[in-house]
């Protein structure tokens, strides 16, 4: 192995990437607009949920209930008939439909416990569950206030002192931005290295590499460091400009320590990209392999759903995935300000996984490089 060969081949990779406008746009999109969109697309609470009200009572109580639904949680209620209720929900005009029966106020005052029907469009999962709780609380509060002639406040026999750490305002934007950044680091590192190898085959430059005095190890190492460096640099820029700048998320820990962990993660994911590139014969095949490989890695890494809520078997299997340990160290460093004494285990495991993937991909690359011509 000669370091000069690895350096020059890596520079060649950077030049090839610089001449690929599609890849450059993908990198720009992934670390800017995609991160911003993932952080801001989910509302903090229920937001502008559509509700229709079938008021068959038209009493002061039913009017009071209807007036309790207002922006920004709900759009202004639309008063509809029973015949319109099902039709509006079928076409998606209303997420919630509240049916207040006739003589509702009179039955309540007579102690008969009347029933209000709430219809929920559960296909809108982002609003259905939270909105149902909101509607029930609003109706219960207004009915109780009407029956007791005042708004009562429940007093607990204890004092509950709540202490919210690491995210005092419970801002979802902070979580969404970092998790999308982690996902983009994983996805683009696999795409860039795999596409670089397939590009060599499609452009016929593999023949040039085979006649050069370079080894498969030097070729693979050059692709790993060049594409990994690109992702690492844009990750740092995205963290500084998008996460801290545009989204105004405070970073508790060391960015340098996070980037070291990201470099170890890139060592593993770029090796995975090389392995997929040796299997696929074309970019469409690589795209299919990419989807069936990356979706489980991202979905089961703990960045979307906490690992504790997954089956024990899945938790055990995913310990072999680099994304699991990268999510752990990223959350610990960026959210909780952890130091090397806390995340060193993830660093060691990432290096071990990366070394294993690199060795396996190199063996596959050596065995198939002659068939790539």
C-alpha positions, -999 to 999 in steps of 0.1 A, spaced: 0 0 0 12 35 -9 -4 65 8 2 86 -24 -20 62 -44 -48 65 -19 -45 103 -18 -45 107 -56 -74 82 -62 -94 100 -35 -88 133 -52 -100 117 -84 -132 107 -65 -137 143 -54 -133 156 -89 -158 131 -102 -183 141 -76 -177 178 -84 -188 171 -120 -220 153 -110 -247 180 -106 -273 155 -95 -252 142 -66 -243 178 -56 -279 188 -55 -287 157 -35 -261 166 -9 -273 202 -7 -309 192 -4 -302 165 22 -283 187 46 -303 219 43 -339 218 31 -345 182 42 -332 188 77 -352 220 80 -384 203 67 -381 173 90 -377 196 120 -406 219 112 -432 198 94 -446 182 126 -466 207 146 -457 211 183 -494 205 193 -527 200 176 -529 226 148 -559 237 128 -579 205 130 -611 206 110 -642 200 131 -679 199 122 -707 202 147 -742 188 145 -761 209 170 -796 195 174 -802 212 207 -793 249 200 -793 256 237 -770 279 257 -749 249 267 -745 236 231 -736 271 219 -710 273 247 -695 240 237 -693 251 200 -676 283 209 -649 266 228 -632 253 196 -610 280 182 -577 287 165 -549 276 165 -560 241 177 -591 239 156 -605 257 126 -637 276 132 -664 249 136 -687 242 106 -723 236 116 -737 207 96 -766 183 96 -766 146 103 -769 139 66 -739 160 59 -717 145 87 -708 112 71 -704 127 36 -680 154 48 -659 128 67 -659 105 37 -643 132 15 -619 143 43 -635 178 49 -637 171 87 -613 153 110 -638 155 139 -676 156 139 -694 163 172 -731 154 174 -750 172 202 -784 155 206 -818 172 211 -827 183 246 -791 179 257 -791 208 281 -825 198 296 -814 162 301 -782 173 318 -800 195 342 -824 167 350 -795 144 358 -801 120 330 -764 119 318 -770 125 280 -745 113 255 -726 133 229 -712 114 199 -677 122 186 -667 109 152 -630 108 144 -612 103 111 -585 80 123 -566 80 90 -552 114 101 -530 99 128 -511 131 135 -543 147 147 -567 119 155 -554 108 189 -543 141 203 -574 159 189 -597 133 205 -582 141 239 -586 178 233 -622 175 223 -631 154 253 -614 178 277 -631 208 261 -666 193 263 -661 180 298 -648 214 310 -676 234 294 -703 210 307 -689 210 342 -686 248 342 -722 251 330 -735 226 356 -716 242 386 -720 278 374 -682 283 377 -650 269 365 -635 247 392 -598 239 394 -587 205 407 -563 208 436 -539 179 443 -531 169 479 -494 171 469 -471 195 451 -456 180 419 -423 197 410 -416 190 374 -381 194 361 -377 190 323 -340 185 314 -322 189 281 -353 204 263 -371 226 288 -397 238 264 -404 204 249 -396 217 214 -400 189 188 -380 209 163 -348 202 182 -354 165 181 -365 163 144 -336 183 131 -309 162 147 -325 129 138 -329 140 102 -292 150 101 -282 116 114 -304 99 88 -289 120 60 -253 112 71 -262 75 69 -281 76 36 -258 99 16 -226 81 27 -240 48 14 -253 64 -18 -221 83 -26 -197 53 -22 -220 28 -39 -227 52 -68 -190 59 -72 -182 23 -77 -211 17 -101 -201 49 -120 -166 34 -126 -183 3 -141 -208 23 -163 -181 47 -175 -156 20 -182 -129 34 -160 -126 1 -141 -103 -11 -169 -80 19 -163 -78 10 -126 -70 -26 -133 -40 -17 -154 -27 8 -129 -2 -2 -103 -28 1 -75 -43 -26 -53 -80 -32 -45 -73 -20 -10 -60 13 -22 -90 18 -46 -115 10 -19 -98 31 8 -97 61 -15 -134 59 -22 -141 55 15 -121 85 27 -131 108 -1 -169 103 1 -168 101 39 -149 134 40 -175 151 19 -204 139 41 -185 148 72 -178 184 60 -214 190 50 -226 175 82 -205 200 102 -218 229 81 -254 217 85 -250 215 122 -236 250 124 -258 268 98 -291 249 98 -293 233 133 -277 261 153 -284 290 129 -318 286 113 -335 263 138 -317 280 168 -312 247 186 -286 249 215 -259 223 213 -250 211 248 -219 190 240 -188 192 219 -193 194 182 -157 181 176 -165 150 196 -197 145 177 -178 148 144 -153 122 155 -182 98 162 -197 107 129 -163 99 112 -164 64 128 -199 59 117 -190 70 81 -162 44 82 -189 18 86 -216 32 63 -192 39 34 -179 4 36 -215 -8 35 -220 13 4 -190 -3 -13 -204 -37 -4 -237 -29 -20 -219 -15 -50 -201 -48 -56 -234 -67 -56 -254 -43 -78 -248 -43 -116 -265 -10 -122 -279 20 -105 -315 7 -105 -303 -25 -88 -283 -4 -63 -314 17 -56 -334 -14 -47 -307 -28 -25 -303 7 -9 -340 8 1 -343 -27 16 -310 -21 36 -314 15 48 -350 15 58 -346 -11 86 -313 6 97 -331 40 100 -364 28 114 -350 5 141 -320 25 152 -338 43 179 -340 77 162 -377 74 153 -389 50 180 -372 45 213 -353 12 214 -369 3 247 -403 0 230 -391 -26 205 -391 -63 210 -361 -77 228 -351 -97 197 -350 -65 175 -330 -47 201 -304 -74 202 -301 -77 165 -298 -40 160 -268 -38 182 -249 -50 152 -260 -20 132 -238 12 131 -269 35 131 -279 23 166 -247 33 182 -245 65 162 -279 76 174 -269 68 209 -238 89 208 -254 118 189 -282 121 214 -258 119 243 -234 145 230 -257 170 213 -287 168 237 -272 159 270 -236 173 267 -219 139 273 -182 136 271 -158 109 259 -162 91 293 -198 84 285 -197 76 248 -164 58 245 -182 24 243 -202 36 212 -169 48 197 -153 14 202 -183 -5 188 -185 17 158 -149 12 150 -153 -26 153 -184 -27 131 -167 -4 106 -136 -27 105 -157 -58 100 -178 -42 72 -146 -28 55 -129 -62 56 -160 -80 42 -165 -54 15 -128 -55 6 -130 -93 2 -160 -90 -20 -144 -62 -40 -113 -82 -46 -134 -112 -57 -155 -92 -81 -133 -65 -95 -123 -85 -125 -160 -91 -134 -167 -53 -134 -151 -47 -167 
